[in-house]
Amino acid sequence: MHALITGAAGMIGRKLTERLVGQGALAGRGVTALTLADIVEPPPPSGFSGRLARHAADLAAPGAAAACVAMRPDVIFHLAAIVSGEAETDFDKGYHGNLDGTRALFEAIRAVGDGYCPRLVFTSSMAVYGAPYPDIIGDDFALTPLTSYGTQKVIGEVLLADYSRRGLLDGIGLRLPNICIRPGRPNKAASGFFSNIMREPLAGQEAILPVGEEVRSWHASPRAAIAFLLHAASIDLAPMGWRRSLMMPGLSATVAEQIAALRRVAGEKAVALIRREPDPLITRMVTGWPQRFDTRRAHALGFQAEASFDDILRAHVEDELGGR
Amino acid sequence: MHALITGAAGMIGRKLTERLVGQGALAGRGVTALTLADIVEPPPPSGFSGRLARHAADLAAPGAAAACVAMRPDVIFHLAAIVSGEAETDFDKGYHGNLDGTRALFEAIRAVGDGYCPRLVFTSSMAVYGAPYPDIIGDDFALTPLTSYGTQKVIGEVLLADYSRRGLLDGIGLRLPNICIRPGRPNKAASGFFSNIMREPLAGQEAILPVGEEVRSWHASPRAAIAFLLHAASIDLAPMGWRRSLMMPGLSATVAEQIAALRRVAGEKAVALIRREPDPLITRMVTGWPQRFDTRRAHALGFQAEASFDDILRAHVEDELGGR
């Protein structure tokens, strides 16, 4: 079994690589080869004894995607993307990376021919949705993105469905929830505070809360995200018909509920490290984000996420803080 | 006022050109210039005294779209498309014409810069929808196309919305109903029979009905389609927010209802010219097509279609048969 990961140098890409190497198997077969691609050369995973290829590749550049699929990977995790903020500030870069790059990858797969039809797991996003929403967003709700990133993800989804319908690849698109608690340093993403106000106090550091405690979002842990990807690579997709993209399960929680979970897990001392510093811009952006989904399709296919924010916190403590 | 029509040599393009020349005005301003583009050079309209440019252009070819927008048309009707059947049988041609061509047009508009922001009316299609459907499809229903053509139309719609949101153009996408009664000779489109069984008997010719009389579709006349386009070029789009594409009003009618209208308008002799010759392939395709929409958004914006099949027949008799 040969797996290709695009975006392998990113947070999810590195965790996925590590997990594939650690478990040594995917979809019931041994992982004998890994191809890791990203705009910078991904680091070599430790402890992998199979065939390894690493590519520093802009998928939209001529020949780059072809090089990534030349060895006919059985499973492709297409995680590479220009992130939301950058796709919004740099119009050309966003369309180049997220539309042209994705299309170039699909075209490279098609060009292999000879019956080649890999499983392709595409990471989409909640950004495919745009307000106004119903209280609970169902699987049949229209995609009306309000960012260029969301627009590009919709295009990736419909291309994925069309290439799948034509038997050129066997694709599934996962609309990921807000991934919380992201490890690492605080970043400037507008959604960063959802992670920051948990991760930093757990490490004894102060964190800024720029919105009110009533703000609600749809969360899943990095651990759940990796489980989504592995599950998506393994299941029979025929029950999906040609509706190949779907919202992943998550946990709808308010900031107040996050803080209450932090209090239960780490005590009042940790909670006291959250400093309230309202930011009108972030507040306005956040109120346009989806808050609650009915993800019955994903549940029927066996996807699962955390049931409480306590679980999300515990996953972080176990996976990032050595259990303490 | 300068109007550009892409796909100007097609049935709708020619009718729209004729209408613009005939009424001499659009959105309350005189039509002083027309640019007509198509893959073959569109015929010159008779009776137009303004500035006329005609382009034989593949919009996706380098420089072609730029040439079409160089004179900064105020309103652009983007009708050009590789039709559904051809986009399905020729994968590359469909994506080239419908995705690359549309994107090249939008990019050419963006490249003009200097605050240029034309009204752009894009013809989308019912093919953006894919079964299974609810009984009545509402404005918030997900787009899940089951053809490459439908996929390409979804991509055009979301690009239109993103370019509009960024102030690069002022776009509206119209999902057209089945256009019935299409003038001209019977064609091989799977949906052709909806028109054939009306138009041919009215002309004293036999027509083949390949499906059962219970088959239902969503219809509007060519006259209504032209009215949609002109209305879309004229109204304030701000109330749409960034949901810039919408299903047009139409008439949900069964084949039996079509035939009953034919009987009322042209008598039993005309109805007797319909020969039943069931075609399992067409029957299977047709059952996957949408049948009924709730088009309240379009109604609220002032779009209107025929209220009965008798009206559709009368429009055909008046517009194509000189009233007889």
Interface residues (C-beta under 8 A of the other chain):
Chain A: F91 G130 P134 D139 D140 F141 A142 L143 T144 P145 L146 S148 T151 V154 I155 V158 L159 A161 D162 R165 R166 W242 R243
Chain B: F91 G130 P134 D139 D140 F141 A142 L143 T144 P145 L146 S148 T151 V154 I155 V158 L159 A161 D162 R165 R166 W242 R243
